[in-house]
Amino acid sequence: MKKFDQEESEILAAIESGKVKRVKDASDIQKRHQNYAAAMFKKDARINIRLPSKDLRGLQKKALAEGIPYQTLVASILHKYVDGRLHEHSS
């Protein structure tokens, strides 16, 4: 059995003691977020790009450090950029 860290233990204790209650529309919120996740991860287009092998190796190293496939990292970076959550730094 996994041991909980301090924050997880506090959350579990709050739930078990009744201090934390489920919100009234929790199932609606859960369904809405499941739909968001399904839409976000829907892969309905394919692209092919050429980039310097040095950049590819850098992406692969960063993805390995994150524990995800490098294609997932690239898709995440592109998604964040398109969504306006990733901005180019000027040198």
N, C-alpha and C positions, 0 to 999 in steps of 0.2 A: 504494500500500500504506500502511495506517495505521501510524503510528509508535506504539510502546508507551511508556507512562510508566514511571517507575522501578520501581514495584511490579510492573507487568505483565512488565517485562523480567526481574526477579528470579524471578518465578514460571515464566516460560518457560525460563530458564536452569536452574532446579531440575528441571524436567520433563525437559529435554534431557540433563542430566547424570545422570539416574537417581536423584537424591536424593528425588524424589517419586514414589510408586507409587500406582496405582489400588487402592482397597480391594477386598477379595475379593468383597463383595456390592454392588459399585457399580451394576450393572445393576438389581438389586432396589431399591436406594435411588432410582435415577433414575426407575424406573417408579412408585414410591410418590409421589414429588414431582410427577411428571406428572399423576397422578390427583388430588393435592391441588390443583394449578393448574387442572385441568379443572373440578373441583367448585367452586372459588372463582369462576371466571369464567363459570359456567353462569348464564345469564340466563333464568329461567323465570317471572318475575313483573314486572308493570309497575305503576308508581304515577304518579299525577298530584298535584302539590302546588302550592299558591299561596304565594308568598313576596314580600316587598317587592322592588321592582325594584332598589333599592340593593344588597340582599344578592345578587341574581342577578348584577349587574354585578361585585360584589366576587368572587364565585365564578369568573366568567368571566375576570377579570384574573389571579387566582391560577392557574387552570388554564392560561391562556396562558403564564404565566411557567414553569410546569412542563412545557409542551409536550404537554398532554393535553386531550381534550375535557372540557368542564365537567361533563357528565353522568357521566363516569368519575370525576372528582374527588368529586362528590356521593356516588356509590356507594361509593367508597373510604372517605370520611368515615363514612358510615352503617355500613359493614362493620366498621371499626375500633371504632366506638362499641358496636355489638352484641357484638363480640368482647371488649370490656373493655379495649381498648388505647387508647381515647380517653376522657378524663374531662372533665367540665364544671368550669370554674374558677369559684370563687365570688368575687364582687366585694366 
